[in-house]
Amino acid sequence: MRFLITGASGSGTSTLGRALAKKLNAPFFDADDFYWLPTDPPYSQKRPFNERLSLMLAALNCTAKSVVAGSIMNWGEELESSFSHIVFLQVTTEVRLQRIRLRELARFGKINPAFLEWAGQYDEGPPEGRSLTKHHQWLETRNCQVIRLVGEQSTHWQLQEIYKQAIGLNN
């Protein structure tokens, strides 16, 4: 069983991913840890494509079940088609940007205006990177179950929905 929790930055993918991994007693992986090289300041230098893909596949192939949070669009069919379930989170831009502001302040003590501007363009589609349209198009090509959770809901509610839809339990 391999879950991908994906959506726009600030939609709650990491929070839900960690909670689901804990509930499933499965390893949790954040796509950003594979996409970005460890730098100071963080998230400033991309890891080479083949390296990030190899690292992610190696990590996932070491375990029978896992949860990945983040966007892995255009990382390669071997990875993109390796999930048994994909959970797509969608919340309003206002909610996402508020969450990003709080997260940035907590992590770094300041807000990156360029990142906030990029993240705010998700619904309309920024010139570079992921967008709502690109995510929907990508999700339509998946061969596994896709669970769409729209709106600001508690992590507990989201976990219950995943269990009902993917695992068939009311837990």
Backbone as numpy.savetxt, mean C-alpha at the origin, in Angstrom:
# Nx Ny Nz CAx CAy CAz Cx Cy Cz
-1.25 -17.71 1.34 -2.11 -16.55 1.34 -1.20 -15.32 1.34
-1.39 -14.47 0.34 -0.57 -13.27 0.22 -1.48 -12.09 -0.09
-1.47 -11.10 0.81 -2.31 -9.91 0.67 -1.47 -8.72 0.24
-2.04 -7.89 -0.64 -1.50 -6.58 -0.95 -2.54 -5.57 -0.50
-2.12 -4.61 0.33 -2.98 -3.51 0.74 -2.45 -2.29 0.00
-3.26 -1.71 -0.88 -2.78 -0.62 -1.72 -3.79 0.53 -1.75
-3.33 1.67 -2.23 -4.16 2.86 -2.31 -3.25 4.08 -2.33
-3.84 5.23 -2.30 -3.08 6.48 -2.31 -2.30 6.66 -1.02
-1.26 7.47 -1.09 -0.53 7.82 0.11 -1.49 8.49 1.10
-1.47 8.01 2.34 -2.36 8.54 3.36 -3.70 7.84 3.46
-3.91 6.80 2.64 -5.19 6.09 2.68 -5.26 5.07 3.81
-4.12 4.76 4.42 -4.12 3.82 5.55 -3.56 2.45 5.23
-2.82 2.32 4.12 -2.33 1.00 3.72 -1.38 0.40 4.76
-0.47 1.20 5.28 0.49 0.67 6.25 -0.19 0.30 7.56
-1.10 1.13 8.02 -1.81 0.86 9.26 -2.62 -0.44 9.14
-3.40 -0.55 8.07 -4.19 -1.77 7.87 -3.29 -2.97 7.61
-2.25 -2.77 6.83 -1.33 -3.88 6.54 -0.71 -4.47 7.80
-0.24 -3.60 8.67 0.34 -4.09 9.93 -0.70 -4.83 10.78
-1.91 -4.27 10.85 -2.97 -4.90 11.64 -3.36 -6.26 11.07
-3.47 -6.34 9.74 -3.83 -7.62 9.11 -2.72 -8.65 9.30
-1.48 -8.22 9.15 -0.36 -9.14 9.35 -0.36 -9.69 10.77
-0.62 -8.83 11.73 -0.68 -9.27 13.13 -1.81 -10.28 13.32
-2.98 -9.97 12.76 -4.14 -10.86 12.91 -3.89 -12.23 12.25
-3.19 -12.21 11.11 -2.90 -13.46 10.37 -1.63 -14.15 10.86
-0.92 -13.49 11.80 0.38 -13.99 12.24 1.30 -14.20 11.04
1.38 -13.15 10.22 2.16 -13.20 8.98 3.16 -12.05 8.95
4.24 -12.20 8.22 5.18 -11.08 8.09 4.54 -9.90 7.35
4.96 -8.69 7.74 4.49 -7.47 7.09 5.65 -6.83 6.34
5.37 -6.41 5.11 6.38 -5.74 4.29 5.79 -4.44 3.76
6.56 -3.36 3.87 6.16 -2.07 3.32 6.90 -1.88 2.01
6.18 -1.67 0.91 6.79 -1.52 -0.41 7.81 -0.39 -0.43
7.58 0.66 0.36 8.53 1.78 0.41 9.92 1.33 0.86
9.98 0.33 1.73 11.28 -0.16 2.22 12.08 -0.83 1.10
11.40 -1.28 0.07 12.06 -1.90 -1.07 12.29 -0.89 -2.20
11.36 0.05 -2.34 11.41 1.04 -3.42 12.51 2.08 -3.19
12.67 2.51 -1.95 13.61 3.58 -1.63 14.87 3.04 -0.98
16.01 3.62 -1.34 17.26 3.31 -0.66 17.25 3.97 0.71
17.91 3.38 1.69 17.98 4.02 3.01 18.90 5.26 2.92
18.32 6.43 3.01 19.06 7.68 2.90 18.66 8.63 4.01
19.46 9.66 4.19 19.13 10.71 5.14 19.24 12.04 4.39
18.15 12.71 4.11 16.79 12.41 4.54 16.22 11.21 3.77
15.25 10.54 4.38 14.68 9.35 3.75 13.83 9.69 2.52
13.58 8.67 1.73 12.72 8.74 0.55 13.23 9.76 -0.48
14.54 9.81 -0.64 15.10 10.76 -1.60 15.80 10.09 -2.77
16.08 8.80 -2.66 16.78 8.10 -3.74 16.14 6.73 -3.98
15.67 6.54 -5.22 15.02 5.28 -5.58 16.05 4.15 -5.71
15.64 2.96 -5.29 16.45 1.77 -5.47 16.34 1.34 -6.94
17.38 0.85 -7.55 17.28 0.38 -8.94 16.17 -0.66 -9.09
15.46 -0.60 -10.20 14.27 -1.43 -10.44 14.54 -2.91 -10.17
15.53 -3.50 -10.82 15.78 -4.94 -10.66 16.13 -5.32 -9.24
16.83 -4.43 -8.55 17.21 -4.69 -7.17 15.99 -4.71 -6.26
15.10 -3.73 -6.39 13.92 -3.70 -5.52 13.01 -4.89 -5.78
12.86 -5.25 -7.06 12.02 -6.41 -7.39 12.62 -7.69 -6.81
13.92 -7.88 -6.99 14.58 -9.08 -6.46 14.47 -9.17 -4.94
14.68 -8.04 -4.28 14.59 -8.03 -2.82 13.18 -8.36 -2.33
12.17 -7.78 -2.99 10.78 -8.04 -2.60 10.42 -9.51 -2.83
10.76 -10.04 -4.00 10.43 -11.44 -4.29 11.15 -12.38 -3.33
12.40 -12.09 -3.03 13.15 -12.94 -2.10 12.48 -12.93 -0.72
12.07 -11.77 -0.25 11.42 -11.68 1.06 10.10 -12.46 1.06
9.31 -12.29 0.01 8.00 -12.96 -0.05 8.13 -14.47 -0.22
9.14 -14.90 -0.94 9.30 -16.33 -1.20 9.80 -17.10 0.01
10.15 -16.39 1.09 10.61 -17.05 2.31 9.47 -17.40 3.26
8.25 -17.07 2.87 7.13 -17.28 3.79 5.89 -17.72 3.02
5.07 -18.54 3.65 3.86 -19.05 3.00 2.75 -18.01 2.97
2.75 -17.12 3.95 1.74 -16.07 3.97 2.41 -14.76 4.35
1.85 -13.67 3.80 2.45 -12.36 4.05 1.46 -11.26 3.71
1.79 -10.07 4.18 1.00 -8.88 3.87 1.98 -7.80 3.41
1.68 -7.22 2.24 2.48 -6.13 1.69 1.60 -4.89 1.64
2.14 -3.75 2.07 1.41 -2.48 1.98 2.16 -1.55 1.04
1.38 -0.86 0.20 1.97 0.11 -0.71 1.60 -0.19 -2.15
2.22 0.54 -3.03 1.95 0.37 -4.46 3.08 -0.39 -5.12
2.74 -1.46 -5.82 3.73 -2.25 -6.55 3.38 -2.28 -8.04
2.58 -1.31 -8.48 2.25 -1.22 -9.91 3.52 -1.05 -10.72
3.60 -1.77 -11.82 4.74 -1.69 -12.75 6.04 -2.21 -12.15
5.94 -3.08 -11.18 7.13 -3.72 -10.62 7.42 -5.03 -11.35
6.50 -5.50 -12.15 6.71 -6.75 -12.88 5.62 -7.75 -12.59
5.24 -8.46 -13.62 4.11 -9.39 -13.53 4.34 -10.49 -12.50
5.57 -10.94 -12.34 5.84 -12.01 -11.38 5.40 -11.60 -9.98
5.69 -10.38 -9.59 5.26 -9.88 -8.28 3.79 -9.49 -8.30
3.39 -8.73 -9.29 2.04 -8.18 -9.33 0.96 -9.27 -9.36
1.28 -10.41 -9.94 0.30 -11.50 -10.01 0.50 -12.55 -8.93
1.31 -12.25 -7.93 1.61 -13.25 -6.90 0.70 -13.16 -5.68
-0.26 -12.24 -5.69 -1.11 -12.04 -4.52 -2.39 -12.84 -4.63
-2.84 -13.39 -3.52 -4.12 -14.10 -3.49 -5.27 -13.12 -3.29
-4.97 -11.98 -2.66 -5.98 -10.95 -2.39 -5.33 -9.57 -2.47
-6.08 -8.63 -3.03 -5.66 -7.23 -3.02 -6.77 -6.43 -2.36
-6.38 -5.59 -1.40 -7.33 -4.70 -0.74 -6.97 -3.28 -1.19
-7.94 -2.60 -1.80 -7.74 -1.24 -2.28 -8.47 -0.28 -1.36
-7.72 0.65 -0.77 -8.30 1.63 0.15 -8.47 2.97 -0.56
-9.63 3.58 -0.34 -9.89 4.88 -0.94 -10.61 5.76 0.08
-10.00 6.90 0.39 -10.60 7.91 1.26 -10.47 9.26 0.57
-11.14 10.26 1.10 -11.12 11.58 0.46 -9.72 12.19 0.52
-9.48 13.11 -0.38 -8.19 13.82 -0.41 -7.95 14.54 0.91
-8.98 15.16 1.45 -8.83 15.89 2.71 -8.35 14.98 3.83
-8.94 13.81 3.93 -8.54 12.85 4.97 -7.10 12.41 4.74
-6.76 12.08 3.51 -5.40 11.62 3.21 -4.36 12.69 3.54
-4.62 13.93 3.12 -3.64 14.99 3.35 -3.47 15.29 4.84
-4.57 15.23 5.59 -4.46 15.42 7.04 -3.62 14.31 7.67
-3.85 13.08 7.26 -3.07 11.95 7.78 -1.59 12.12 7.42
-1.31 12.54 6.19 0.08 12.73 5.76 0.74 13.82 6.58
0.04 14.92 6.80 0.61 16.00 7.62 1.00 15.48 9.01
0.07 14.78 9.65 0.34 14.24 10.98 1.49 13.24 10.97
1.52 12.38 9.97 2.59 11.37 9.84 3.94 12.05 9.63
3.99 13.04 8.73 5.25 13.74 8.43 5.77 14.45 9.68
4.88 15.11 10.41 5.30 15.79 11.63 5.83 14.81 12.67
5.14 13.68 12.81 5.57 12.68 13.79 6.91 12.05 13.40
7.09 11.75 12.13 8.32 11.09 11.68 9.50 12.03 11.58
9.27 13.21 10.98 10.38 14.07 10.59 10.38 15.44 11.27
9.31 15.76 11.99 9.23 17.05 12.64 8.89 18.20 11.71
8.58 17.89 10.47 8.21 18.91 9.48 7.44 18.24 8.35
6.79 19.07 7.55 6.00 18.59 6.41 6.74 18.96 5.13
6.84 18.00 4.23 7.47 18.23 2.93 6.40 18.77 1.98
6.43 20.07 1.65 5.37 20.66 0.80 5.29 20.01 -0.59
6.42 19.63 -1.16 6.41 19.01 -2.50 5.70 17.67 -2.45
5.95 16.88 -1.39 5.28 15.59 -1.26 3.78 15.77 -1.05
3.43 16.73 -0.22 2.02 17.01 0.04 1.30 17.43 -1.25
1.94 18.26 -2.05 1.36 18.69 -3.32 1.18 17.50 -4.26
2.21 16.63 -4.35 2.12 15.44 -5.20 0.98 14.54 -4.73
0.91 14.28 -3.43 -0.13 13.40 -2.87 -1.52 13.98 -3.10
-1.64 15.30 -3.06 -2.94 15.93 -3.27 -3.47 15.82 -4.68
-2.63 15.44 -5.62 -3.02 15.32 -7.03 -3.50 13.92 -7.40
-3.50 12.99 -6.46 -3.79 11.58 -6.74 -5.12 11.39 -7.47
-6.19 12.01 -7.01 -7.50 11.79 -7.61 -7.56 12.24 -9.06
-6.92 13.35 -9.38 -6.91 13.85 -10.75 -5.80 13.21 -11.58
-4.74 12.79 -10.94 -3.63 12.15 -11.62 -2.43 13.06 -11.74
-1.41 12.88 -10.88 -0.19 13.68 -11.01 0.56 13.26 -12.27
1.43 14.13 -12.77 2.18 13.80 -13.98 3.04 12.55 -13.82
3.49 12.28 -12.60 4.35 11.13 -12.37 3.84 10.33 -11.18
3.90 9.03 -11.28 3.52 8.19 -10.15 2.09 7.69 -10.24
1.61 7.21 -9.11 0.29 6.58 -9.09 -0.82 7.61 -9.07
-1.99 7.15 -9.48 -3.19 7.98 -9.47 -4.38 7.05 -9.31
-5.53 7.65 -9.00 -6.74 6.87 -8.85 -7.08 6.13 -10.14
-6.98 6.81 -11.27 -7.28 6.18 -12.56 -6.31 5.03 -12.84
-5.03 5.26 -12.62 -4.03 4.20 -12.85 -4.28 3.00 -11.93
-4.61 3.27 -10.68 -4.91 2.17 -9.75 -6.12 1.37 -10.22
-7.20 2.06 -10.61 -8.39 1.34 -11.07 -8.08 0.50 -12.31
-7.34 1.06 -13.24 -6.97 0.32 -14.45 -6.14 -0.91 -14.09
-5.19 -0.74 -13.20 -4.33 -1.85 -12.78 -5.14 -2.92 -12.07
-6.05 -2.51 -11.19 -6.87 -3.47 -10.45 -7.74 -4.31 -11.39
-8.20 -3.71 -12.48 -9.03 -4.44 -13.44 -8.26 -5.57 -14.13
-6.95 -5.51 -14.13 -6.14 -6.55 -14.80 -5.71 -7.66 -13.85
-6.06 -7.56 -12.58 -5.63 -8.56 -11.60 -6.48 -9.81 -11.71
-5.86 -10.95 -11.45 -6.55 -12.24 -11.52 -6.92 -12.79 -10.15
-6.71 -12.00 -9.12 -7.07 -12.45 -7.77 -8.26 -11.64 -7.27
-8.72 -11.97 -6.09 -9.83 -11.22 -5.51 -9.37 -9.81 -5.13
-10.15 -8.82 -5.53 -9.89 -7.42 -5.18 -11.02 -6.96 -4.27
-10.66 -6.49 -3.10 -11.61 -5.97 -2.12 -11.43 -4.46 -2.07
-12.47 -3.73 -2.37 -12.41 -2.26 -2.36 -13.09 -1.75 -1.11
-12.34 -1.03 -0.30 -12.87 -0.44 0.92 -12.83 1.08 0.76
-14.01 1.67 0.59 -14.12 3.10 0.30 -14.69 3.82 1.50
-14.06 4.92 1.86 -14.52 5.74 2.98 -13.65 5.56 4.20
-13.76 6.51 5.08 -12.96 6.49 6.31 -13.64 5.57 7.31
-13.04 4.41 7.50 -13.55 3.39 8.41 -12.45 3.03 9.40
-12.84 2.48 10.53 -11.84 2.06 11.52 -11.07 0.85 10.99
-9.88 0.68 11.50 -9.08 -0.49 11.13 -9.81 -1.77 11.53
-10.47 -1.76 12.67 -11.24 -2.93 13.12 -12.32 -3.27 12.09
-13.06 -2.27 11.62 -14.10 -2.50 10.62 -13.49 -3.06 9.33
-12.36 -2.48 8.90 -11.70 -2.94 7.68 -11.27 -4.40 7.81
-10.72 -4.76 8.96 -10.31 -6.15 9.18 -11.50 -7.10 9.11
-12.62 -6.67 9.70 -13.82 -7.52 9.64 -14.29 -7.70 8.20
-14.25 -6.63 7.40 -14.64 -6.73 6.00 -13.72 -7.67 5.23
-12.43 -7.57 5.48 -11.48 -8.46 4.81 -11.77 -9.90 5.19
-12.00 -10.14 6.47 -12.30 -11.51 6.91 -13.58 -12.03 6.29
-14.60 -11.19 6.20 -15.87 -11.62 5.59 -15.68 -11.92 4.11
-15.02 -11.02 3.40 -14.93 -11.15 1.95 -13.85 -12.11 1.48
-12.71 -12.14 2.15 -11.60 -12.93 1.66 -11.47 -14.27 2.35
-11.76 -14.28 3.61 -11.50 -15.49 4.38 -12.80 -16.20 4.74
-13.91 -15.49 4.59 -15.21 -16.10 4.83 -15.56 -16.28 6.29
-14.98 -15.45 7.15 -15.26 -15.54 8.57 -15.84 -14.24 9.08
-16.69 -14.31 10.03 -17.17 -13.11 10.74 -16.40 -13.03 12.05
-15.20 -12.50 11.96 -14.29 -12.53 13.10 -13.78 -11.15 13.38
